[in-house]
């Protein structure tokens, strides 16, 4: 019997030691959690605000004082709408009422982006992490709030810079090609079977460039080519490049256009009309030739550092020959282009004309 009692004493005291050990562990955990809470509560980076089911503020940390400008004495006991923009008051009240009606507290936890208002009336963007719990028959809502004004400014700046870079890229490459280059890091070389190419240049440009200042010459070309660019955009054409006084554009690439020859002819006609009106008002007279040819081309982005969208193939060379073998004030087209537009324009046959590197080619003037 004495041995049994002795064993019971050992078990009893052993259990006490075990429970004391567990209580110490719990006490240490509570102390650690309290320390963490104090660090969080005293942080200036995040506001921690707790309200009860009546929507009154019951806890307001140092971070809330720093972010919103109210001291804890000013804020505690006030309705939560103290920091909510007036336009959002009704939405806030309805949301709290819906959550109060639930039997179990909704532990939300997800992050929301909203606007809040400071003591001085300034509205600013916040990031809110919301949670809730029940205690002694009451429901409480707690939010961790971070001022994201600087983050939003940085995001806006990044978006503005991205927009600028996108606009610059679109000044160099067609949108379809630019999108492919951004998404895949390269642009696919493509064959287009039905394209019309337009070349223009100015007569006596070399002589003209020696008679006026370089600045004046560049200003004149910039103004003229700017109007040409507008014409290309209106007629769904793609400007490829300018080479000195030569202007190189195409229709049917990279966007397929069954009316490519017609659009090229219309573009040339509008370019001539613009120069005619311009020459009436300016001392410097610009006399232009235009040539058009239709056929297949290969389109590709060439280069590593300075991207250039370019067209390759015999169609490009022949279009260039149409321009060099044309006449001032006239649109010179190949037989291929003539077959595509002859039902829509009156054309004057020129017969076979020898083109450098191409031999004799049938050419036509569009009236």
C-alpha positions in Angstrom: 0.0 0.0 0.0 2.9 2.4 0.9 4.5 1.7 -2.5 1.2 2.4 -4.3 0.8 5.7 -2.4 4.4 6.6 -3.2 3.8 5.9 -6.9 0.7 8.1 -6.8 2.7 10.9 -5.3 5.3 10.6 -8.1 2.5 10.7 -10.7 0.8 13.6 -9.0 3.9 15.8 -8.7 5.0 14.6 -12.2 1.7 15.9 -13.6 2.1 19.2 -11.7 5.5 19.6 -13.2 4.2 18.8 -16.7 1.3 21.3 -16.4 3.6 23.9 -15.0 5.9 23.4 -17.9 3.0 23.8 -20.3 1.8 26.9 -18.5 5.2 28.4 -18.8 5.3 27.6 -22.5 1.9 29.3 -23.0 3.0 32.3 -20.9 6.1 32.6 -23.0 4.1 32.4 -26.2 1.7 35.0 -24.9 4.6 37.3 -23.9 6.1 36.8 -27.4 2.8 37.6 -29.1 2.4 40.7 -26.9 5.9 41.8 -27.9 5.1 41.3 -31.6 1.8 43.1 -31.1 3.5 46.1 -29.4 6.0 46.3 -32.3 3.1 46.3 -34.8 1.0 48.6 -32.8 3.8 51.2 -32.5 4.8 51.0 -36.1 4.4 54.1 -38.2 4.2 52.2 -41.4 0.9 50.6 -40.8 -2.2 51.9 -39.1 -4.1 49.3 -37.0 -7.7 50.3 -36.3 -10.3 48.3 -34.5 -14.0 49.1 -34.4 -17.0 47.3 -32.8 -20.3 46.3 -34.3 -21.6 49.9 -33.6 -19.0 51.1 -36.0 -17.2 53.0 -33.3 -13.4 53.1 -33.1 -12.1 51.1 -30.0 -8.3 50.9 -30.9 -6.0 53.3 -32.7 -2.3 52.7 -32.9 0.7 55.1 -33.4 0.7 54.2 -37.1 -2.9 55.5 -37.4 -1.9 58.7 -35.6 1.0 59.2 -38.1 -1.1 58.4 -41.2 -4.4 60.1 -40.4 -3.3 62.9 -38.1 -5.7 62.2 -35.3 -4.4 61.2 -31.8 -5.8 58.1 -30.1 -7.7 60.4 -27.7 -9.3 62.2 -30.7 -10.2 59.0 -32.6 -11.3 56.4 -30.1 -15.0 56.5 -29.6 -15.6 58.2 -32.9 -17.5 56.5 -35.8 -15.2 54.8 -38.3 -16.6 57.2 -41.0 -14.1 59.7 -39.4 -11.5 58.4 -41.9 -13.8 57.4 -44.7 -14.6 59.8 -47.6 -18.2 61.1 -47.5 -19.0 59.5 -50.8 -18.3 56.1 -49.3 -20.2 56.4 -46.0 -23.3 54.7 -47.2 -21.4 51.9 -48.8 -19.4 51.4 -45.6 -22.4 51.3 -43.3 -24.3 48.8 -45.6 -21.2 46.6 -45.6 -20.9 46.6 -41.8 -24.6 45.8 -41.4 -24.3 42.8 -43.8 -21.3 41.5 -41.9 -23.0 42.0 -38.5 -26.0 39.9 -39.6 -23.8 36.8 -40.2 -23.7 34.2 -37.4 -20.1 33.5 -37.8 -17.6 36.4 -38.1 -16.2 36.7 -41.6 -12.4 36.5 -41.3 -11.8 38.4 -44.6 -8.1 38.8 -44.7 -7.9 39.8 -48.4 -6.4 43.2 -49.4 -8.6 46.0 -50.7 -7.5 49.2 -52.3 -9.7 52.2 -51.2 -9.6 55.9 -50.6 -9.4 57.3 -47.0 -9.4 60.8 -45.7 -6.9 62.5 -43.3 -7.7 65.0 -40.5 -6.8 67.9 -42.8 -9.4 66.7 -45.4 -6.9 65.3 -47.8 -8.0 62.1 -49.6 -5.4 59.5 -50.3 -5.2 55.8 -51.5 -4.8 53.0 -48.9 -4.3 49.3 -48.9 -6.7 47.7 -46.3 -6.4 44.2 -44.9 -9.6 43.5 -43.0 -10.4 40.8 -40.4 -13.1 40.2 -37.7 -13.8 38.2 -34.6 -16.4 37.7 -31.8 -15.6 38.2 -28.1 -18.0 38.2 -25.2 -21.0 38.3 -27.5 -19.7 41.3 -29.4 -18.2 41.5 -32.9 -15.1 43.4 -33.7 -13.5 44.5 -37.0 -9.8 45.2 -37.3 -8.0 46.7 -40.3 -4.3 47.0 -41.1 -4.0 50.1 -43.3 -1.1 51.2 -45.4 -0.7 54.6 -47.2 0.0 53.7 -50.8 0.2 57.3 -52.2 3.9 56.9 -53.1 3.2 53.4 -54.6 0.4 54.9 -56.7 2.6 57.7 -57.9 5.3 55.2 -58.9 2.8 53.1 -60.7 1.5 56.2 -62.6 5.0 57.2 -63.5 5.7 53.7 -64.8 2.5 53.7 -66.8 3.4 57.1 -68.3 6.9 55.9 -69.2 5.5 52.8 -70.7 3.0 54.8 -72.8 5.9 57.0 -74.0 8.0 54.0 -74.9 5.0 52.3 -76.7 4.4 55.5 -78.6 8.0 55.7 -79.7 8.0 52.1 -80.7 4.8 52.7 -82.8 6.6 55.5 -84.6 9.2 53.0 -85.7 7.2 49.8 -86.2 3.6 48.9 -87.2 1.4 48.1 -84.1 1.0 44.4 -85.1 4.8 44.0 -85.4 5.5 46.1 -82.2 3.1 43.9 -80.2 4.8 40.7 -81.5 8.2 42.1 -80.7 7.2 43.0 -77.1 5.5 39.7 -76.4 8.0 37.3 -78.0 11.2 39.3 -78.2 11.4 39.0 -82.0 9.2 39.7 -85.0 8.5 36.9 -87.6 9.6 37.4 -91.2 6.5 37.2 -93.3 5.6 36.9 -97.0 2.8 39.1 -98.3 1.5 38.1 -101.8 -0.6 41.2 -102.6 1.0 44.5 -101.7 1.4 47.9 -103.5 4.5 50.0 -103.1 4.6 53.8 -103.4 7.8 55.7 -103.9 8.1 59.5 -104.3 11.0 61.9 -104.6 11.6 65.5 -105.5 13.1 66.9 -108.7 16.3 68.9 -108.4 16.6 68.2 -104.7 20.4 68.2 -104.8 20.4 71.7 -106.4 17.8 72.9 -104.0 19.7 71.7 -100.9 22.7 73.7 -102.0 20.7 76.9 -102.4 19.1 77.1 -98.9 20.4 76.5 -95.4 20.4 73.0 -94.0 18.0 74.1 -91.2 15.5 75.5 -93.7 15.7 72.4 -95.8 15.1 70.1 -92.9 12.2 72.2 -91.7 10.6 72.1 -95.1 11.0 68.4 -95.5 9.8 67.8 -91.9 6.6 69.7 -92.6 6.0 68.0 -96.0 6.6 64.5 -94.7 4.5 65.2 -91.7 1.5 65.9 -94.0 2.4 62.8 -96.0 2.3 60.7 -92.8 -1.2 62.0 -92.1 -2.3 60.9 -95.6 -0.9 57.5 -95.1 -2.7 57.1 -91.8 -6.0 58.2 -93.4 -5.7 55.7 -96.2 -4.6 52.7 -94.0 -1.1 52.7 -95.5 2.2 51.9 -93.8 5.1 54.4 -94.0 8.2 52.3 -94.3 10.9 55.0 -94.3 12.3 58.2 -95.8 15.7 58.2 -97.5 16.8 61.8 -98.0 14.0 63.3 -100.1 12.5 59.9 -101.0 9.3 58.7 -99.3 8.7 55.0 -99.2 5.2 53.6 -98.2 3.1 50.5 -98.8 -0.4 49.2 -98.5 -1.4 45.6 -97.7 1.3 45.1 -95.2 1.3 44.2 -92.3 -2.5 44.5 -92.4 -3.9 42.8 -95.5 -5.9 45.1 -97.7 -7.6 43.9 -100.9 -7.8 47.5 -102.2 -4.0 48.1 -101.8 -3.4 49.5 -105.3 -6.3 51.9 -105.1 -5.1 53.2 -101.7 -1.6 53.8 -103.1 -3.0 55.8 -106.1 -5.3 57.8 -103.8 -2.3 58.6 -101.5 -0.2 59.8 -104.4 -3.0 62.0 -105.7 -3.5 63.6 -102.2 0.2 64.2 -101.9 0.3 66.0 -105.2 -2.8 68.1 -104.2 -1.1 69.1 -100.9 2.1 70.2 -102.7 0.1 72.1 -105.3 -1.6 74.1 -102.6 1.6 74.6 -100.7 3.5 75.8 -103.7 0.9 78.5 -104.2 1.8 80.1 -100.9 5.6 79.5 -100.7 8.6 80.8 -102.6 10.3 77.4 -102.4 8.7 75.1 -105.0 8.6 71.3 -104.5 8.2 69.2 -107.7 7.5 65.6 -107.0 7.5 62.3 -109.0 5.5 59.2 -107.8 5.8 55.6 -108.8 3.7 52.5 -107.9 4.1 48.8 -108.4 2.2 45.8 -107.0 3.2 42.3 -106.1 4.6 40.1 -103.3 7.1 41.3 -100.7 8.9 39.9 -97.7 8.5 42.0 -94.5 10.9 41.8 -91.6 12.4 43.7 -88.7 16.1 44.1 -89.3 18.8 45.2 -86.9 19.6 44.6 -83.2 19.8 48.0 -81.6 17.9 50.4 -83.9 14.9 48.4 -85.1 13.7 49.0 -88.7 10.6 47.4 -90.4 11.6 46.9 -94.0 10.3 45.3 -97.2 12.3 43.2 -99.5 11.9 41.7 -103.0 11.6 42.5 -106.6 8.4 44.4 -106.1 10.2 47.1 -104.1 12.9 47.4 -106.7 10.3 47.7 -109.5 8.3 50.3 -107.6 11.5 52.4 -107.2 12.1 52.1 -111.0 8.5 53.4 -111.6 9.3 56.5 -109.6 12.7 57.2 -111.3 11.2 56.7 -114.8 8.2 59.0 -114.0 7.6 62.6 -114.6 7.1 65.6 -112.3 3.5 65.9 -111.2 2.5 62.5 -112.5 1.8 59.0 -111.0 3.7 56.4 -113.0 2.4 52.8 -112.4 3.5 49.4 -113.6 1.3 47.1 -115.8 0.6 45.0 -112.7 -0.8 47.9 -110.8 -2.7 49.1 -113.9 -4.6 45.8 -114.1 -5.7 46.3 -110.5 -7.1 49.9 -110.9 -8.0 50.3 -114.6 -11.7 50.1 -113.9 -11.5 53.0 -111.5 -9.0 55.5 -113.1 -8.3 56.7 -116.6 -4.7 55.7 -117.4 -2.4 56.8 -120.3 -0.3 54.0 -121.8 3.4 54.9 -122.1 4.5 51.7 -123.9 7.6 49.9 -123.0 10.3 51.9 -121.2 13.7 50.7 -120.3 14.2 50.6 -116.5 17.7 50.2 -115.1 18.3 46.6 -114.2 14.8 45.6 -115.2 14.8 45.9 -119.0 11.7 47.1 -120.9 8.6 47.5 -118.8 5.1 48.6 -119.7 4.2 51.8 -117.8 1.2 54.0 -117.4 0.4 57.5 -116.2 -2.7 57.8 -114.0 -4.7 60.9 -115.3 
